[in-house]
């Protein structure tokens, strides 16, 4: 199986970098950056006062931090969506129904990620990222099974595999919906340790079952491909 591209650590790091780029490449952040370059540069070069330039820089730091935080709040969903699209590109999935399912799941993931990052719920986000990766891999295998079914005689078996993978895509979307509900419950009861542990066990079990199904599907497909090569 493909390792998940969107873990809590990776997503938090990517979001931090994207937020800073967004804050200082457009809007007030860009204006503040230009003001700092012009004013600090003039003080340093024209007046030969590097200490004064450093003092000016220090004075602008609080405003820069405030702008970065505001940009983080306003643009977080858009930035998260772009990160997901970059890390898990789905343009190669041809089936329209599968593309729609992937799109809905990505919207759920963005909502989960935003809330999990704010609440420092690493395990929730790691589980959601793994599910999203499994879903994309399953959608790609559907396309592969359908393509092969047009080239070989074992059409029924390949179609059955494609149908099973399609059901897996749908089920993972439902699991992401359930995960968002579970996240809301965790936010409502932040001190409920028993519920948190129970939910963590349920998430681990759900993910384990999905991974086991994927492995079984991959093994079946590999055996079918071997038999096709032997016949050829």
N, C-alpha and C positions, 0 to 999 in steps of 0.2 A: 504494500500500500504506500501511497505517496505521503510523506510526512506533512503535517499541517503547516501551511505557510503563515497562518494568522494566529500565533500564540499571544497571550497577554503581554509578554515582554516585548515581542516584535512589534505588535500593534501600538503599544504605548510609545515606543521609541520612534516609530514612523510618524505617529500623530504629532509628537513633539516637534520633529523637524518640519513637518508640513505646516504646522501652526505658525512657527517662526517665519517660514518663507511667506506664508499668506499675510501675516501681520505687517511685514516690512517690505512687501512688494506691491502693495496697493493701498489706497485710502489713506487715513491719517498716519498709519505706520510708515508709509513711504515718505510722506511729508516730514515726519519727525526725523527720519533717517537723513533726508536731504538737509534739514536744518542743522543737524548735528555735524554733518560733514563740512558744511559751509562755515558754521560758526567756530567749531573747534579748529578747523584748518586755518581759518583767518587768524585766530588768536595765536596759534602755534607758529605759523609762517610769517605773518605780517608783523605781529607784535613780539615775536620771539619769547612767548610766555607759555612754555609747556605745562607748568603747574596749573596755570589758570585754565588751560585747555582740558586738563584732567579733572579739574573741579567742575567745569561745565559738563563734561561727560557724566560725572557722578550725579549732577543735578538732573540730568535727563533720564537716568536709569529708572527711577520710579514711574515716570510717564511711559517708558518703554514696556515695563512689566505690566502696567495697567492695560496698555493697548494689546499686549499679547494675550492677556487673560480675556479681554473682551472679544478678541478675534476667536479665541478658543471656544467661547460659549456660543457665539453667533454662527460660526462656520464649521463646527465640529462634525455635524452629520454629513455635510458636503465633502469635507476632507476625508472622513472615514469611508464614504462611498468610493471616492477616487482611489484610496489605498486598496480597498477590496478588489476593485476592477483591475488595478495594476498587478496585484499579487495573485489573483485567481481569474485570469482572463477566460471568458466564456464564448468568445466570438466563433470558436470552432464548433460549437454545439449547433447542429443544423435544425433539429426538430423544434418548431415554434412552441409547442406545449412545454417542452423541457426548458426552453429559454425563459418562458413566462414563470415557470416554477422556480428557476434559479433566481430570477429577478425578485420574486416575492420573498424568497429566503434571504436574499442579500439585504432587503429592506428590514427584515426582522433582525438580522445580524447587526446592522448599523445601530438599531435601537438598543439591542442587548449590549453592544460594545460601549456605547456612550454611557449607559447607566452602570455597567460593570466597572469601567475605568474610573468613574466618579466615586463609586462605592468600594473600590479596591477589592473586587470579587474576582480574583484571578482565576479560580477554578471554573467559575461559570463561563468566563470568556474563553478559556482554553477548550472547554467542552464544545461551545458554539463554533469555534474555529475548526475543530476537528470534524464536526458534523458538516460544516459548509464544504470542507475539502472532500469528504466522502461523497457528498451529493454531486459535486462537480465531476468527480471521477466516474460516478455511476452514469451520469448523463453522457459523458464521452464514450463510455462502453456501449451505451444504447446505439449511438451512431455507428460504432464499429461493428456491432452485431448485425445491424440492418444492412450495412454496406456489404459484409461478407455473405449475408443471406442471398444477395443477388448474384453471387459468383459461384456458389457451390450447391450441391444437392441437399445438404442437411438443413434445409430452410426452416422446417418446423422447430428443430432444436434451437437454432439461432434466434428465431422469433420468440420462443419461450424465454430464452435468456434475456432478450431485449425487454420483454414485458416485465420480467422480474426486476430488472434494473430500473425500469420506469416506475414501478411501484415503490422501489426503494427511494427514488428521488422524492416522490410524494410523501412518503412516511417521514423522511428526514425533515421536510418542511413542516409537518405537523409537530415533530419533536422540538423544532426551533420555536414554534408558537407556544408549546407547553413550557419551554425554558424561559421565555419572556414572562409568562404568568408566574412561574416559580421565582423569578428575579424580583417581580413586584412584591411577592409575599415576603421575600428576604428583606426587602427595603422597609416593609411595614413592620416587621418584627426583628429589628437588628440585634436584639439581645437574646433571641431564642436559640440557644446553642443546640438543643436537642433537634429542633427542626432543621437547622443548618446541616448537622451531621447526617440526618436522614436524607435530606435532599441531595447532599453530596454523594451518598451511597447510591441513590437512585440514578443520578446523572452518570456515575461510573458504570453502573450495570447497563443502562441504556446504550451508552457508547460502546461498551464491550460487545453487546449483542449485535449492534450495527456492524462493527468491525468483523465479527465472526461471519455474518452473512456476506459481507464483501469478500472475505477470504474464500468462502465456499464458492461464490460466484466466479471468482478469478480462477480457482482450481478447475471448476467445470469447463470454463471457457478454454483454459490451457489444454486440458485433456481433449477437448473437441478439435482444437487446432492441430494437435499431434496426430489424431486419427485421420484428419483431412490430409495432412502431409503424407502419411503412410499410404493412403489410398491413391494419392497422386503418383 
